[in-house]
Amino acid sequence: MAELFEQSAQKMREQGLSEVAIAQFERLYHEWQENDATSWIREEDVERLDNVPSFHDVYETIDHDQAVKAFAKTAFLKLNGGLGTSMGLDCAKSLLPVRRHKARQMRFIDIILGQVMVARRRLGVELPLTLMNSFRTSADTMKVLAHTPKFTQHGIPVEIIQHREPKIEIATGLPVSYPQNPELEWCPPGHGDLFSTIWESGLLDELDARGFKYLFISNSDNLGARPSQTLAQHFENTGAPMMIEVARRTHADRKGGHLVFNKVTHRLELREMSQVHPDDRYDAMNIKKHPYFNTNNIWVRIDALRDMLAKYNGVLPLPVIRNKKTVDPTNPDSTPVMQLETAMGAAVSLFEGATCVLVDRMRFLPVKTTDDLFIMRSDRFHLTDLYEMEDGNYIFPNVSLDPRYYKNIHDFDERFPYSIPSVAAANSVTIEGDWTFGRDVSFYGDAKLTDNGKPSYVPNGEYVGPQGIEPDEWL
């Protein structure tokens, strides 16, 4: 096995990857080879979380003048390594336009920068922003920052670069070869790679030297995860080394990772569905029994994280996530490969005294698919002058767009040339087939369009409901 892995290590060295990156991948590789069966987190070994404090309770109890002081000791880190390949993007997902604000087209990165600059100005804090970019997202993203003159930062790096690792051919255990497109021979190690990247970058030392105590980490495609002085003060009050923002699971979240209390270790634990034994799936998907999911908004004490990373020489022992794919994700007949990853939130089980806080859906607005983007661009949202994505109740209609015609962002934009139809009165939206939409279209109720077997058009100003396009004649 050592000889097999050495070929991966050599390939990584040839690409200029560090010994920390290689050591991290070696741990994942050995775990996969020596323990190919998933490490189950059995239902009998965990308990449901109870008495999780809510944001609303916290808001009523903290000293808001004091909260600004806690916030002034907080740095902001965004995971920005994703290309949005699930939507057909070939650039950083954060460069995708979300909606207009005062006639300007706003991308994820524009809104993130706006949130940071507004917080700095209103509260008089430094609030440094660091992006964890990938090799593929760095150049495009940094170009945006260079052309945003109002955003400045000195002393704290604006970016750190995440690692990458070879995809492994399942049949041989060797790094896969794909001469048609050598870039596809590589993959990211999951967002758990953040920790070794931070360790290697020296970011924690720089923040500590500047007097920062806390680091707030979130995904760049979650515009709800804006800086919060309330949560900064609450985190400081807990004295915990790590705090995860959780939200209540709904039926749509039942197959996702959820937080549990481990009866064996007496610590919080993130349980992904890949770690659930088949006999436990019913319980794991029971949203009443396990009501909280991980938003991937994480607060951590800089000194506690630095000590933990030092203990493990920069490579935390996080559970391995095994993703079986093909080397070319668009070609199911290409070589089967294994991608080995870790989850950032899994680090919660390493910290004694880690805690969590219950937040509303307004702090969890991820965009993973064009179905999500449909909602974000719709009239359900208003982008405020504080760069907050504001909605009335954050309970959105279920959206199902035919993936044949809407999954790819370019196809999606082509079929909504003017704007997203109104969904203010919609309970759900289902589009089957190839439909293009005119101006000022409105969905209501359980709106549905069925496949006509040919490209179809919804004219300007029409209403679409359970029976399709509403007829214009009197009955």
Secondary structure, 3 states (H helix, E strand, C coil): CHHHHHHHHHHHHHCCCCHHHHHHHHHHHHHHHHCCCCCCCCHHHEECCCCCCEHHHHHHHCCHHHHHHHHCCEEEEEEECCCCHHHCCCCCHHHCEEEEECCEEEEHHHHHHHHHHHHHHHHCCCCCEEEEECCCCHHHHHHHHHCCCCCCCCCCCCEEECCCEECEECCCCCECCCCCCHHHHEECCCHHHHHHHHHHHCHHHHHHHCCCCEEEEEECCECCCCCCHHHHHHHHHHCCCEEEEEEECCHHHCCCCEEEEECCCCEEEEECHHHCCHHHHHHHCCCCCCCEEEEEEEEEEHHHHHHHHHHCCCCCCCCCEEEEEECCCCCCCCCEEEEEECCHHHHHHHCCCCEEEECCHHHCCECCCHHHHHHHCCCCCEECCCCCEECCCCCCCEEEECHHHHCCHHHHHHHCCCCCCEEEEEEEEEECCCEEECCCCEEEEEEEECCCCCCEEECCCCEEECCEECCCCCC
